[in-house]
Amino acid sequence: MVDYKKIMSLLLESRSYRDIAESLGCSQRDVAKARAVIKEHGLTGDQVAVMTVERVEELFPDRRRRVAGEYLAPEFGPVVASMRSNRHFTLLQGWRTYLGVASELRKYSYSQYCHLFSDYAARNDLVATLHHEPGRAVFIDWAGDTLQVCDAVTGEITKVYLFVAVLPYSGLVYCTGCTDMRMNAWLSAHKAAFEYFGGVPQIVVPDNAPTATHRPTKGESARVVNPKYQQLADHYATAIVPARVRKPRDKAAVESAVQVINKRVIGYLCEDVFTTVTELNTAIAVRMREINEEIRRADGTTRAERFMAEEASALGGLPVEGFEDVEYRQVKVGRNYHVTCDYQHYSVPHRLAGQLLRARLTDQQVSIFDGDAIVAEHRRKHGRRGQYSTDSAHVPLQHQDVAGLWSRDWFIRRAAAFGPATVEIITAVLDRHKIEAQGYLECQNILESLGKRDKQRLEAACTQLANLGGYASYSGLKRLMAAIDSDTKTSRPHRPAAATIKPQPAVDTLDPAQIYVRGADYYQQGR
């Protein structure tokens, strides 16, 4: 709308027509019209400065507004409601209904009716919505930026990719983090998105990622949907319709959703530290609640409100069982009675060590077969490589004492393998420390260093120390074990120490002729 008051103020400041037209974005004809009004009414700068809006409208009457009053104003609210509930409803039908309204006022032509509807849709943020049908499509993509997970044990940094799905009609957004963008993560994320929406749209629109489509022949422009991706579509009774290559407008809705994710998720969480993908996805879910349930758009509604009111009922139902991608592999059992799948380790009965088995992998479970019999089942490990899933029933007896490593029960359980006296001594070592853990190293030295090669000698030394009521310690047991014969496992017989004084024969048994005694003259000076 032309600001005639501002034009008149600039004219009274002696500004040129060209400067006024360029600064205010109006035409020189509008400037000339304002010049004519100033001359006709003899206006001054002070008069223009205090001029009211009503006075300006009197000086510059809008003929279009007067003409618009001669026409019946269309009601577009019912038209929008009909277009949302009936995808076959058109503006032509709305215009014909408008013509049928009884009124003495004139009616707009179809072209002007469409123009007015476009203005109404733009003012109420309905343009993008009316281009899509409720429940018809979901757009899929990976966000370009990533987040990170830091392993609490090793400190290893793992990159997390964000999967984004959006229903373009309501704008409802779903996001989850994955450690890779391979087929298993791609399919699992689709399954989670459908469960989040509570239904399945008629078509799924991904881009041409390698997990979605491929060229059956090298160099051929035509692309086909990957078999596993098609299996997911068949399971959920939906269709895969990839966007055209290098046609960003085909997936404008998801590109917009990715920008929302970049600002509202990555922007908020990139400086936080997460130790697991589950912890990160919990934080992402909090951000999703804000995006979908708290942020209000131009029409005053949230994404979740529009979804529940107009789109949720248009989605197809979820199947009873969710889709699971199944993969079979041949695996060999290691010496540690574990098999390895995707850098994670799963136990089998120890008797199968060294054999070739068959593993069935789904997103949530690993099943291991010996022929047709299932010998082990584990929940599938994700995230950091090198994790172990060990069933205690698969562990041989000699390895079962490693549970609860470095604890009172662990040391006493190991001491029981030597005998009751060893248990008594180990218990005494642990009890005499105010901080029990301070005795763990001495217990380890007693059981490993002293008892590793000869359990019977250690038990005998502990028995002797307990009978004597001596101080339970590693050094004391070591001395006792040194005094125990290795064959009989008992103390050596007591032997008195050798005498250093020579025995003297009795005087009455000696022959006087054999006795020589020096006289006093022998000891005289000079001898």
C-alpha positions as CSV (number, residue, x, y, z in Angstrom):
1,M,0.0,0.0,0.0
2,V,1.3,3.5,-0.9
3,D,2.3,5.6,2.0
4,Y,1.1,9.0,0.8
5,K,1.9,10.8,4.1
6,K,5.6,9.8,3.8
7,I,5.6,10.9,0.1
8,M,4.2,14.3,1.0
9,S,6.8,14.8,3.7
10,L,9.6,14.0,1.3
11,L,8.2,16.3,-1.3
12,L,8.0,19.2,1.2
13,E,11.7,18.5,1.9
14,S,12.4,19.1,-1.8
15,R,13.3,15.5,-2.7
16,S,13.2,14.5,-6.4
17,Y,10.5,12.2,-7.8
18,R,13.1,9.6,-8.6
19,D,14.6,9.6,-5.1
20,I,11.2,9.3,-3.5
21,A,10.1,6.5,-5.8
22,E,13.3,4.5,-5.2
23,S,13.3,4.9,-1.4
24,L,9.6,4.1,-0.8
25,G,9.1,1.6,-3.6
26,C,6.3,3.5,-5.3
27,S,5.7,4.9,-8.8
28,Q,6.4,8.4,-9.9
29,R,2.7,8.6,-10.8
30,D,2.0,8.2,-7.0
31,V,4.5,11.0,-6.3
32,A,2.8,13.3,-8.8
33,K,-0.6,12.5,-7.3
34,A,0.7,13.6,-3.9
35,R,2.2,16.8,-5.4
36,A,-1.2,17.6,-6.8
37,V,-2.9,17.2,-3.4
38,I,-0.3,19.4,-1.7
39,K,-0.8,22.1,-4.3
40,E,-4.6,21.8,-4.2
41,H,-4.9,22.1,-0.4
42,G,-1.8,24.3,0.3
43,L,-0.4,21.8,2.8
44,T,2.8,22.5,4.8
45,G,5.3,20.2,6.5
46,D,3.8,20.8,10.0
47,Q,0.3,20.0,8.7
48,V,1.4,16.7,7.1
49,A,3.4,15.7,10.2
50,V,0.2,15.7,12.4
51,M,-2.1,14.4,9.8
52,T,-4.2,11.3,10.8
53,V,-4.8,8.2,8.9
54,E,-8.4,9.1,8.3
55,R,-7.4,12.5,6.8
56,V,-4.9,10.8,4.5
57,E,-7.6,8.4,3.3
58,E,-9.9,11.4,2.6
59,L,-7.3,13.1,0.5
60,F,-6.4,9.9,-1.3
61,P,-9.5,7.8,-1.7
62,D,-9.0,4.1,-2.6
63,R,-11.3,3.3,-5.5
64,R,-10.5,-0.4,-5.3
65,R,-11.9,-0.6,-1.7
66,R,-15.1,1.1,-2.9
67,V,-15.4,-1.3,-5.7
68,A,-14.7,-4.3,-3.4
69,G,-17.7,-3.3,-1.3
70,E,-19.9,-4.0,-4.3
71,Y,-18.9,-7.7,-4.4
72,L,-19.9,-10.6,-2.1
73,A,-16.8,-11.7,0.0
74,P,-16.1,-15.4,-0.3
75,E,-15.9,-17.6,2.8
76,F,-12.8,-19.8,2.3
77,G,-12.9,-21.6,5.7
78,P,-15.5,-24.2,4.5
79,V,-13.6,-24.5,1.2
80,V,-10.3,-25.4,3.1
81,A,-12.2,-27.9,5.3
82,S,-13.7,-29.6,2.3
83,M,-10.3,-29.8,0.6
84,R,-8.8,-31.5,3.7
85,S,-11.6,-34.0,4.1
86,N,-12.1,-34.7,0.4
87,R,-9.0,-34.9,-1.8
88,H,-11.1,-34.7,-4.9
89,F,-12.7,-31.4,-3.9
90,T,-11.5,-28.5,-6.2
91,L,-11.6,-24.7,-6.2
92,L,-14.0,-24.8,-9.1
93,Q,-16.5,-26.6,-6.9
94,G,-16.0,-24.0,-4.2
95,W,-16.5,-21.2,-6.7
96,R,-19.7,-22.7,-8.0
97,T,-21.0,-23.0,-4.5
98,Y,-20.1,-19.3,-4.0
99,L,-22.1,-18.4,-7.1
100,G,-25.1,-20.2,-5.7
101,V,-25.3,-18.0,-2.5
102,A,-28.3,-15.7,-2.7
103,S,-27.2,-12.1,-2.5
104,E,-27.8,-8.8,-4.2
105,L,-24.1,-8.1,-4.3
106,R,-22.0,-8.9,-7.4
107,K,-20.0,-12.2,-7.5
108,Y,-16.3,-12.5,-8.4
109,S,-15.2,-14.3,-11.5
110,Y,-13.4,-17.7,-11.2
111,S,-9.9,-16.2,-11.8
112,Q,-10.4,-13.5,-9.2
113,Y,-11.9,-16.1,-6.8
114,C,-8.7,-18.2,-7.2
115,H,-6.5,-15.1,-6.7
116,L,-8.3,-14.3,-3.4
117,F,-8.0,-17.9,-2.3
118,S,-4.3,-17.8,-2.9
119,D,-4.0,-14.7,-0.7
120,Y,-6.1,-16.4,2.0
121,A,-3.9,-19.5,1.9
122,A,-0.7,-17.5,2.2
123,R,-2.0,-15.4,5.1
124,N,-3.0,-18.6,7.0
125,D,0.1,-20.7,6.2
126,L,-2.0,-23.2,4.1
127,V,-0.1,-23.2,0.8
128,A,2.2,-26.2,1.6
129,T,-0.5,-28.1,3.4
130,L,-3.0,-27.9,0.6
131,H,-0.4,-29.2,-1.9
132,H,-0.4,-32.6,0.0
133,E,-3.2,-35.0,1.0
134,P,-3.5,-36.2,4.6
135,G,-1.9,-39.6,5.1
136,R,-0.8,-39.9,1.5
137,A,3.0,-39.7,1.8
138,V,6.0,-39.7,4.1
139,F,9.3,-38.2,3.1
140,I,12.5,-39.9,4.2
141,D,16.1,-38.6,4.3
142,W,19.4,-38.6,6.4
143,A,20.3,-35.3,8.0
144,G,23.6,-34.0,6.6
145,D,25.2,-33.2,10.0
146,T,25.9,-35.8,12.7
147,L,26.2,-36.1,16.5
148,Q,28.7,-38.2,18.5
149,V,28.7,-40.8,21.2
150,C,31.7,-41.3,23.5
151,D,32.1,-44.8,25.0
152,A,32.4,-44.6,28.8
153,V,34.9,-47.5,29.0
154,T,37.3,-46.9,26.0
155,G,36.7,-43.2,25.3
156,E,36.1,-44.2,21.6
157,I,34.1,-41.6,19.6
158,T,31.3,-43.0,17.4
159,K,29.6,-40.9,14.8
160,V,25.7,-41.0,14.9
161,Y,23.7,-40.3,11.8
162,L,20.2,-38.8,12.1
163,F,17.3,-40.4,10.2
164,V,14.5,-38.0,9.5
165,A,10.9,-38.7,8.4
166,V,8.1,-36.1,7.9
167,L,4.4,-36.2,7.0
168,P,4.2,-33.2,4.7
169,Y,0.5,-32.5,5.3
170,S,0.6,-32.0,9.1
171,G,4.4,-31.5,9.2
172,L,4.8,-34.1,12.0
173,V,8.5,-35.0,12.2
174,Y,10.3,-38.1,13.5
175,C,14.0,-38.4,14.1
176,T,16.3,-41.1,15.5
177,G,20.1,-41.7,15.7
178,C,21.9,-44.6,14.0
179,T,25.5,-45.6,14.2
180,D,25.6,-46.2,10.4
181,M,23.5,-45.7,7.3
182,R,23.5,-49.3,6.1
183,M,20.5,-51.4,5.2
184,N,19.8,-52.7,8.7
185,A,19.7,-49.2,10.2
186,W,17.7,-47.9,7.3
187,L,14.9,-50.5,7.7
188,S,14.9,-50.3,11.5
189,A,14.4,-46.6,11.3
190,H,11.5,-46.9,9.0
191,K,9.9,-49.4,11.3
192,A,10.4,-47.0,14.3
193,A,8.9,-44.1,12.2
194,F,5.7,-46.0,11.4
195,E,5.3,-46.9,15.0
196,Y,5.8,-43.3,16.0
197,F,3.1,-42.1,13.6
198,G,0.8,-44.9,14.6
199,G,0.1,-45.9,11.0
200,V,1.5,-46.2,7.5
201,P,1.1,-43.6,4.7
202,Q,0.2,-44.7,1.2
203,I,3.6,-44.0,-0.3
204,V,7.2,-43.6,1.0
205,V,9.4,-41.0,-0.7
206,P,13.1,-41.5,-0.1
207,D,16.0,-40.0,-2.1
208,N,18.1,-42.3,-4.3
209,A,20.4,-43.5,-1.5
210,P,22.1,-46.9,-2.1
211,T,19.9,-48.5,0.6
212,A,16.8,-47.4,-1.3
213,T,17.4,-47.9,-5.0
214,H,20.1,-49.2,-7.4
215,R,20.7,-49.5,-11.1
216,P,20.2,-53.0,-12.3
217,T,22.7,-52.4,-15.2
218,K,25.8,-50.3,-14.9
219,G,25.4,-47.1,-16.8
220,E,21.6,-47.4,-17.1
221,S,19.6,-44.4,-15.9
222,A,16.6,-46.4,-14.7
223,R,16.7,-47.3,-11.0
224,V,14.8,-50.0,-9.1
225,V,13.9,-50.5,-5.4
226,N,16.3,-52.7,-3.5
227,P,14.8,-56.2,-2.7
228,K,14.9,-55.8,1.1
229,Y,13.4,-52.3,1.0
230,Q,10.6,-53.7,-1.2
231,Q,10.0,-56.5,1.4
232,L,9.5,-53.8,4.0
233,A,7.0,-52.0,1.7
234,D,5.1,-55.2,1.1
235,H,5.0,-56.0,4.8
236,Y,3.5,-52.5,5.6
237,A,1.3,-52.4,2.5
238,T,2.8,-49.2,1.2
239,A,4.6,-48.1,-2.0
240,I,8.2,-46.9,-2.5
241,V,8.3,-43.9,-4.9
242,P,11.9,-42.4,-4.8
243,A,12.3,-38.7,-5.6
244,R,13.8,-37.9,-9.0
245,V,17.6,-37.4,-9.2
246,R,18.7,-33.8,-8.8
247,K,15.1,-32.7,-8.3
248,P,15.1,-31.2,-4.8
249,R,11.6,-29.9,-5.1
250,D,10.3,-33.5,-5.1
251,K,11.3,-33.7,-1.5
252,A,11.1,-30.1,-0.3
253,A,9.1,-31.1,2.8
254,V,11.9,-33.3,4.1
255,E,14.6,-30.8,3.3
256,S,12.6,-28.3,5.4
257,A,12.3,-30.9,8.2
258,V,16.1,-31.5,8.0
259,Q,16.7,-27.8,8.6
260,V,14.4,-28.0,11.6
261,I,16.4,-31.0,12.9
262,N,19.7,-29.1,12.4
263,K,18.5,-26.1,14.4
264,R,16.3,-27.7,17.1
265,V,18.1,-31.0,17.6
266,I,21.7,-30.9,16.5
267,G,22.0,-27.2,17.6
268,Y,20.8,-28.1,21.1
269,L,22.6,-31.4,21.6
270,C,26.0,-31.1,19.8
271,E,27.8,-29.8,22.9
272,D,26.4,-32.5,25.3
273,V,28.2,-35.7,26.0
274,F,26.4,-39.0,25.5
275,T,27.8,-42.5,26.3
276,T,25.2,-44.6,24.4
277,V,23.0,-44.3,21.4
278,T,20.0,-45.1,23.6
279,E,20.8,-42.1,25.8
280,L,21.2,-39.9,22.8
281,N,17.9,-41.0,21.3
282,T,16.2,-40.3,24.6
283,A,17.4,-36.7,24.4
284,I,16.3,-36.5,20.7
285,A,12.8,-37.7,21.8
286,V,12.6,-34.7,24.1
287,R,13.5,-32.3,21.3
288,M,10.9,-34.0,19.1
289,R,8.2,-33.3,21.7
290,E,9.1,-29.6,21.6
291,I,9.1,-29.5,17.8
292,N,5.8,-31.4,17.3
293,E,3.8,-30.4,20.4
294,E,5.0,-27.0,21.6
295,I,6.0,-24.9,18.7
296,R,3.0,-23.1,17.2
297,R,3.0,-22.1,13.5
298,A,1.3,-19.3,11.7
299,D,-2.2,-20.7,11.9
300,G,-1.9,-21.1,15.7
301,T,-1.7,-25.0,15.7
302,T,1.1,-27.3,16.4
303,R,2.2,-30.2,14.2
304,A,0.8,-32.8,16.6
305,E,-2.6,-31.0,16.8
306,R,-3.0,-30.9,13.0
307,F,-1.9,-34.5,12.7
308,M,-4.4,-35.8,15.3
309,A,-7.2,-33.7,14.0
310,E,-6.8,-34.3,10.2
311,E,-4.2,-36.9,9.3
312,A,-4.0,-39.7,11.9
313,S,-7.3,-41.2,10.7
314,A,-6.1,-41.2,7.1
315,L,-3.0,-43.5,7.8
316,G,-3.1,-47.2,7.1
317,G,-3.1,-49.6,10.0
318,L,0.1,-51.2,11.4
319,P,0.5,-54.9,10.9
320,V,0.4,-57.1,14.0
321,E,4.1,-58.0,13.8
322,G,6.7,-55.4,12.9
323,F,9.0,-56.0,10.0
324,E,12.3,-57.6,10.8
325,D,15.2,-58.1,8.3
326,V,16.5,-61.6,8.6
327,E,20.1,-62.5,7.6
328,Y,21.8,-65.9,7.7
329,R,25.6,-66.4,8.1
330,Q,28.0,-69.3,8.6
331,V,30.1,-68.8,11.8
332,K,32.9,-70.7,13.5
333,V,33.0,-71.2,17.2
334,G,36.2,-69.9,18.7
335,R,38.3,-71.5,21.5
336,N,36.5,-69.2,23.9
337,Y,33.1,-70.8,22.8
338,H,31.9,-67.5,21.2
339,V,30.9,-66.8,17.6
340,T,31.5,-63.3,16.0
341,C,28.8,-61.4,14.0
342,D,29.4,-57.8,13.0
343,Y,32.3,-57.5,15.4
344,Q,30.2,-58.5,18.4
345,H,30.6,-61.9,20.3
346,Y,27.9,-64.3,21.3
347,S,28.4,-67.5,23.4
348,V,27.4,-71.1,22.5
349,P,27.7,-74.3,24.6
350,H,31.5,-74.8,25.2
351,R,31.3,-78.4,23.7
352,L,30.8,-76.8,20.3
353,A,34.2,-75.0,20.2
354,G,35.8,-75.3,16.8
355,Q,32.6,-76.3,14.9
356,L,30.9,-74.5,12.0
357,L,27.4,-73.3,12.9
358,R,24.7,-71.1,11.3
359,A,23.6,-67.8,12.7
360,R,20.3,-66.0,12.0
361,L,20.4,-62.2,12.6
362,T,17.5,-59.8,13.0
363,D,17.6,-56.3,14.3
364,Q,16.9,-57.4,17.9
365,Q,18.0,-61.0,18.1
366,V,20.8,-63.5,17.2
367,S,19.9,-67.2,17.0
368,I,22.6,-69.8,16.4
369,F,21.8,-73.2,14.9
370,D,23.6,-76.5,14.9
371,G,21.9,-78.1,12.0
372,D,18.2,-77.5,12.6
373,A,18.5,-77.2,16.3
374,I,18.8,-73.8,18.1
375,V,21.8,-74.0,20.5
376,A,21.9,-70.3,21.6
377,E,19.8,-67.1,21.4
378,H,21.0,-63.7,22.4
379,R,19.8,-60.1,22.2
380,R,21.7,-58.4,19.4
381,K,24.5,-56.1,20.5
382,H,24.8,-52.6,18.9
383,G,27.2,-49.7,19.2
384,R,30.8,-50.2,20.4
385,R,32.6,-53.1,18.7
386,G,33.9,-56.0,20.6
387,Q,31.0,-56.5,23.1
388,Y,30.4,-59.9,24.6
389,S,27.0,-61.6,25.3
390,T,27.7,-64.7,27.4
391,D,25.1,-67.2,28.8
392,S,26.3,-68.7,32.0
393,A,24.9,-72.1,30.9
394,H,27.4,-72.2,28.1
395,V,30.5,-71.7,30.3
396,P,32.5,-74.7,31.4
397,L,32.8,-75.3,35.2
398,Q,36.5,-74.3,35.3
399,H,35.5,-70.8,34.0
400,Q,32.4,-70.2,36.0
401,D,34.3,-68.7,39.0
402,V,35.1,-65.5,37.1
403,A,31.6,-64.1,37.8
404,G,31.7,-61.2,40.3
405,L,35.5,-60.8,39.8
406,W,37.3,-59.1,42.8
407,S,34.7,-59.4,45.4
408,R,34.4,-61.2,48.8
409,D,32.2,-63.9,47.3
410,W,34.5,-64.4,44.4
411,F,37.6,-65.0,46.7
412,I,35.7,-67.2,49.1
413,R,34.3,-69.3,46.2
414,R,37.8,-69.8,44.9
415,A,39.1,-70.7,48.3
416,A,36.5,-73.3,48.7
417,A,38.2,-75.3,45.9
418,F,41.2,-75.7,48.2
419,G,39.5,-76.6,51.4
420,P,37.8,-75.3,54.5
421,A,41.0,-74.1,56.2
422,T,41.8,-72.0,53.2
423,V,38.3,-70.4,53.3
424,E,39.0,-69.7,57.0
425,I,42.3,-68.0,56.3
426,I,40.9,-65.9,53.3
427,T,38.0,-64.8,55.5
428,A,40.4,-63.7,58.2
429,V,42.4,-61.7,55.8
430,L,39.3,-59.9,54.5
431,D,37.9,-59.3,58.0
432,R,40.9,-57.6,59.4
433,H,40.8,-54.7,56.9
434,K,38.5,-51.8,57.7
435,I,38.3,-51.4,53.9
436,E,37.7,-54.9,52.6
437,A,39.1,-54.2,49.2
438,Q,42.5,-53.5,50.7
439,G,42.8,-57.3,51.4
440,Y,41.9,-58.3,47.8
441,L,45.5,-58.3,46.6
442,E,46.8,-60.4,49.5
443,C,44.0,-62.9,48.9
444,Q,44.9,-63.0,45.2
445,N,48.6,-63.6,46.1
446,I,47.7,-66.5,48.5
447,L,45.4,-68.2,46.0
448,E,47.4,-67.6,42.8
449,S,51.1,-67.6,43.9
450,L,51.0,-70.1,46.8
451,G,48.1,-72.4,45.7
452,K,48.5,-72.3,41.9
453,R,50.8,-75.4,41.7
454,D,49.8,-77.3,44.9
455,K,46.4,-76.9,46.4
456,Q,47.0,-79.6,49.1
457,R,50.2,-77.9,50.4
458,L,48.3,-74.6,50.7
459,E,45.4,-76.3,52.5
460,A,47.8,-78.0,54.9
461,A,49.6,-74.8,55.7
462,C,46.3,-73.0,56.3
463,T,45.3,-75.9,58.6
464,Q,48.5,-75.6,60.6
465,L,48.2,-71.8,60.8
466,A,44.6,-72.0,62.0
467,N,45.5,-74.6,64.7
468,L,48.3,-72.4,66.0
469,G,46.0,-69.3,65.9
470,G,48.6,-67.4,64.0
471,Y,48.3,-64.2,62.0
472,A,46.8,-64.9,58.6
473,S,49.1,-63.5,56.0
474,Y,50.8,-64.3,52.7
475,S,54.3,-64.3,54.2
476,G,53.3,-66.6,57.2
477,L,51.7,-69.1,54.9
478,K,54.8,-69.0,52.6
479,R,57.1,-70.0,55.5
480,L,54.8,-72.8,56.7
481,M,54.6,-74.2,53.2
482,A,58.3,-74.3,52.9
483,A,58.4,-76.5,56.1
484,I,55.9,-79.0,54.7
485,D,57.2,-82.0,52.9
486,S,55.9,-82.1,49.4
487,D,55.3,-85.8,49.4
488,T,53.5,-86.4,52.7
489,K,51.9,-82.9,52.8
490,T,52.7,-82.8,56.5
491,S,55.2,-81.1,58.7
492,R,58.7,-82.5,58.8
493,P,59.7,-84.3,62.0
494,H,61.4,-82.2,64.6
495,R,65.2,-82.5,64.7
496,P,67.2,-80.8,67.5
497,A,70.0,-78.5,66.4
498,A,73.6,-79.9,66.5
499,A,75.5,-79.2,69.8
500,T,78.6,-76.9,69.6
501,I,80.2,-78.2,72.9
502,K,82.3,-81.4,72.8
503,P,81.3,-84.1,75.3
504,Q,83.9,-84.6,78.2
505,P,84.8,-88.2,79.3
506,A,84.5,-89.2,82.9
507,V,87.8,-88.6,85.0
508,D,87.7,-92.0,86.7
509,T,88.0,-93.8,83.4
510,L,91.3,-92.2,82.3
511,D,94.8,-93.8,82.8
512,P,97.0,-91.4,85.0
513,A,100.0,-92.2,82.8
514,Q,98.2,-90.6,79.9
515,I,97.5,-87.4,81.7
516,Y,100.2,-84.6,81.1
517,V,100.1,-81.5,83.3
518,R,102.5,-78.6,82.8
519,G,104.3,-77.4,85.9
520,A,104.7,-73.9,87.2
521,D,108.2,-73.5,85.7
522,Y,106.6,-73.9,82.2
523,Y,104.9,-70.6,82.6
524,Q,107.9,-68.7,83.9
525,Q,109.0,-65.6,82.0
526,G,111.2,-66.2,79.1
527,R,110.1,-69.7,78.3
